[in-house]
Amino acid sequence: MTILISIGVFSLIFGFLFLFSPDTVTKMVEWSNRMVARTDDFLISRKKPVGVFLILAGLFMLGTVILR
């Protein structure tokens, strides 16, 4: 259950970042490209749909845990 809550919160945070602060996401991608691995440019080029999807996924995960 803790994993679902964590994934839900993570999805909500990144969903809002994609929608309202895409510059922050771009900076995070640049940092991760240097540190970990290359991030797919497909996601970055479609910030709004990805942001909405992540918010909906996060709400679904949190709703599943809360309504349980």
C-alpha positions, 0 to 999 in steps of 0.5 A: 500500500505504501508503494501505491501511495508513493507512486501516486504522489510521485505521479501527481508531483511530476504531472503538475511540473509537466503542466505548470513548470516545464522549465523545471522538468527540462532542467531535471532531464538535463541533469538526469542525462548527465547522471543516469541515462538519456530521457526520451525526447518524446515525453518532453515534446508532449508536456501537457498530455504527459502531465495530465496523464500523470495527474490522473494516474496519481489520483487513481493510485491515491484514490485506490488506496484511500477508498480501500 
